Amino acid sequence: MYLRADAEGVPFPPKRTFWPPPRPRVGSSGPRPHVRDLGHLRPILRDGMLESYRKWAIEQDGKDYVIWAGPTPHLVVAEPSSALQVVQGGAFVRNVGPTEALFGKGLLRLEGKPWVDRRTLFADAFRGKGLAPALPIIQEEVARLIHDWSPRREAFKPNRDLSSFMFRVLSRFLFGIELDEQRYGGQPLHRALATLATQSVLEHLFPPTLVRLRTQRQVEEARRWLDAVCEMIYEKGGNTVFLGALRGAVARQQFPRSTAIDEIRSFLIAGHETSATALSWSIAQLALHDDQTEPVVAEASRTLSQPDEVNGLVNTLRWSKETMRLYPPVPLHVAQAAKRTRLGRFEVPAGTRVDVCSYVLHRLPQLWHEPEKFAPERFSSSPAPGTWMPFLLGPHTCLGLKLAMLELPLAIAGLAGAFRFRLPKGPPKVNLRLSLHPADFWIALTPR
Ligand code: HEM
């Protein structure tokens, strides 16, 4: 049965199954396809989720639209006003079901008062005095990366080095510990994270029971391995603001130790690959737009003595923002309607999945002039509300935003000042993994 919509409203797809199923059309509000029909999953699997979402949004003239993931309707948001409404919360909550293996009982899966309490607990580590120790760590690690790369003359794949760079920054700053990279920071960590992330992405698309049957053993092994690393961090990590907050909360019995382990795993995941990916794409842009790098190179010699001074690296900040417009490391926010509600043209029933896809919003010709063009100067003024959201917007905005916006400009300026980059195998390809990964990414560099 169709839900009622007002005069201009479009009724949302009904709950009943029809047979034979009509071919689902993007934006259609027709009857739901049969469970055996893949619906829009077929083009998504063929062309990739993000490109399919982007293409359909343009076809829909920048309006929100409906797709069918098999028998399940998803509302895809393409209008900034709808995006803002969803991320503000209220009638919408995050769809956290599929991220259990990644974040457990951590902050990233909480809502309401438990989320407020937990966010408050960690806030001091990411602002003011709490953030200050990050600056010298980042400066040292940038110098170390430049030193390691200086002798390189052959083309190489930089992703692993960049990931290790962000891993070292994060573990030194948040956990006060230099983890043995061979054992923890390199391949094993990536394999474990990739297993858990694949599980999460699959569960976003397919019925969880189907996905769990196939991958249960690998997921459990990856979780066990990661948990052992997090236990070690909890035990042996230094007296940082972040670990201090966690240990204090466990001592006060605010939550059990297992939740503290969930939080360490969550922050490892949320704060490491995201920043590394953003840096990879920023370097690719340095190579692709060598003729535009001069204002960034000019900022390489500035020495900062406190985190806020990063705002003076105006051109490098614009470079970071424009890179994350085209390649938002976390390109999709998955929410669901907590109750029946009106969103733009649609009247959506409780439980409806709603996808806010920054990759789409960032590339819509309705919202951006020449959206496919790399043009950092467009950030000389603030983007319109709801059009740029690599860190999300609203109450769940990335807690590590300030840290990321310190790591990225310092690394970009430092590397741009030290090297000229080339892409001997062409631009990297977009590959949606745990974050928006640059695949087939090779660089060659010459010292300046
Ligand atoms: C360029 C780097 C980064 C990007 C693009 C990024 C992006 C995001 C996005 C889009 C979200 C919202 C996820 C959602 O609910 O759909 C988020 C949340 C979060 N991020 Fe980041 N992030 C970055 C770096 C970091 C770092 C360095 C940390 C910490 C060390 C961090 C910690 C978090 C946490 C804890 C949340 C959950 C916030 C909450 O639910 O209240 N992120 N991030």
Residues whose N, C-alpha, C, O or C-beta is under 5 A from the ligand:
A	BS01	HEM	L107 L108 R119 F267 A270 G271 T274 S275 A278 P329 V330 L332 H333 V334 M389 P390 F391 L392 P395 H396 T397 C398 L399 G400 L403 A404
